[in-house]
Amino acid sequence: MAKISQQLSFTFRIGVDQKGQFAKVTVQIDEIDTELPIKEQLEKVDGALDKVWAYIKKKVDAQIDEVLDN
């Protein structure tokens, strides 16, 4: 039984060019069983991922605001 992971990341500038302020957002799903239906496994992840994403986004937004205020 092979298991795989998939990751997707976005890096973007959050400040002015000269300050080199960037943020990176990464979403990763681990332990996808290649012998089971992929669609069913991803459907189980979907609801949890939305909640985790909302939580992380709130924290990252606050940190970005702090960096930009300095």
GIBEL-V650033 format. One record per residue. N is the residue number from 0. SS is DSSP state (a for helix, b for strand, c for the rest). PHI is phi in degrees with one decimal (none if undefined). Layout:
BEGIN
<<N/SS/PHI> <N/SS/PHI>>
END
This chain:
BEGIN
<<0/c/none> <1/c/-84.2> <2/b/-122.9> <3/b/-127.1> <4/b/-128.8> <5/b/-136.6> <6/b/-132.6> <7/b/-133.4> <8/b/-128.6> <9/b/-130.1> <10/b/-115.6> <11/b/-144.4> <12/b/-77.1> <13/c/-116.8> <14/c/-131.2> <15/c/-73.6> <16/a/-54.0> <17/a/-71.3> <18/a/-93.8> <19/c/62.0> <20/c/-93.7> <21/b/-130.3> <22/b/-129.4> <23/b/-129.7> <24/b/-114.9> <25/b/-129.6> <26/b/-119.4> <27/b/-136.4> <28/b/-119.3> <29/b/-110.5> <30/b/60.3> <31/b/-77.8> <32/b/-81.4> <33/c/-73.7> <34/c/-96.1> <35/c/-110.2> <36/c/-60.3> <37/a/-63.5> <38/a/-56.7> <39/a/-64.7> <40/a/-65.6> <41/a/-70.3> <42/a/-62.9> <43/a/-68.2> <44/a/-79.1> <45/a/-52.4> <46/a/-63.6> <47/a/-65.9> <48/a/-62.8> <49/a/-60.2> <50/a/-68.6> <51/a/-64.0> <52/a/-59.1> <53/a/-61.1> <54/a/-64.8> <55/a/-64.9> <56/a/-59.0> <57/a/-60.8> <58/a/-66.4> <59/a/-65.1> <60/a/-57.4> <61/a/-64.6> <62/a/-68.5> <63/a/-63.4> <64/a/-58.6> <65/a/-63.7> <66/a/-63.6> <67/a/-67.8> <68/a/-72.0> <69/c/-87.7>>
END
